[in-house]
Amino acid sequence: MSKRAAKFQEDARECLSEDNPDKEKLEKLYADGFNLDMDVAEVKDIENAILRLMWLADVSFVITGYN
């Protein structure tokens, strides 16, 4: 594994371990992981975290937007 991939995995795991990960940071990590030219499991985990954040934002809008 390259140093770049190992650094990506370290950064991804750190970000994913946060209670409220930053969406912009996740999106940057996703792009970095996607461009690694190798299959890294954390890319899918980051994608899922981004989708969760988007879903939560939608739910929050519905709850607060219609009251």
C-alpha positions as CSV (number, residue, x, y, z in Angstrom):
1,M,0.0,0.0,0.0
2,S,1.3,3.4,-0.9
3,K,2.0,6.1,1.7
4,R,-0.8,8.2,0.1
5,A,-3.3,5.4,0.6
6,A,-2.2,4.8,4.2
7,K,-2.5,8.5,4.9
8,F,-6.0,8.6,3.3
9,Q,-7.1,5.6,5.5
10,E,-5.8,7.3,8.6
11,D,-7.5,10.6,7.8
12,A,-10.7,8.8,6.8
13,R,-10.9,6.7,10.0
14,E,-10.2,9.8,12.1
15,C,-13.0,11.8,10.4
16,L,-15.4,8.9,10.5
17,S,-14.8,8.4,14.2
18,E,-16.1,11.9,15.0
19,D,-19.6,12.3,16.5
20,N,-20.5,15.0,13.9
21,P,-18.1,14.8,11.0
22,D,-17.8,17.8,8.8
23,K,-19.5,17.3,5.4
24,E,-17.0,19.3,3.5
25,K,-14.1,17.3,5.0
26,L,-15.9,14.1,4.1
27,E,-16.5,15.2,0.6
28,K,-12.8,16.1,0.2
29,L,-11.8,12.7,1.6
30,Y,-14.2,11.0,-0.7
31,A,-12.7,12.7,-3.8
32,D,-9.2,11.9,-2.5
33,G,-10.1,8.3,-2.0
34,F,-11.8,8.0,-5.3
35,N,-8.7,9.2,-7.0
36,L,-6.4,6.7,-5.3
37,D,-6.6,4.2,-8.2
38,M,-7.1,1.4,-5.7
39,D,-10.1,-0.1,-3.8
40,V,-10.1,1.3,-0.3
41,A,-12.9,0.3,2.0
42,E,-13.1,3.7,3.7
43,V,-14.3,5.3,0.5
44,K,-17.7,3.4,0.8
45,D,-17.8,4.3,4.5
46,I,-17.3,8.0,3.7
47,E,-19.9,7.8,0.9
48,N,-22.4,6.4,3.5
49,A,-21.6,9.1,6.0
50,I,-22.2,11.8,3.4
51,L,-25.5,10.3,2.5
52,R,-26.5,10.1,6.2
53,L,-25.6,13.8,6.6
54,M,-27.7,14.7,3.5
55,W,-30.6,12.6,4.8
56,L,-30.4,14.3,8.2
57,A,-30.4,17.7,6.6
58,D,-33.5,16.8,4.6
59,V,-35.3,15.5,7.7
60,S,-34.3,18.6,9.6
61,F,-35.7,20.8,6.8
62,V,-38.9,18.9,6.7
63,I,-39.3,19.1,10.5
64,T,-38.5,22.8,10.8
65,G,-39.7,24.0,7.4
66,Y,-43.3,22.9,7.8
67,N,-43.8,24.1,11.4
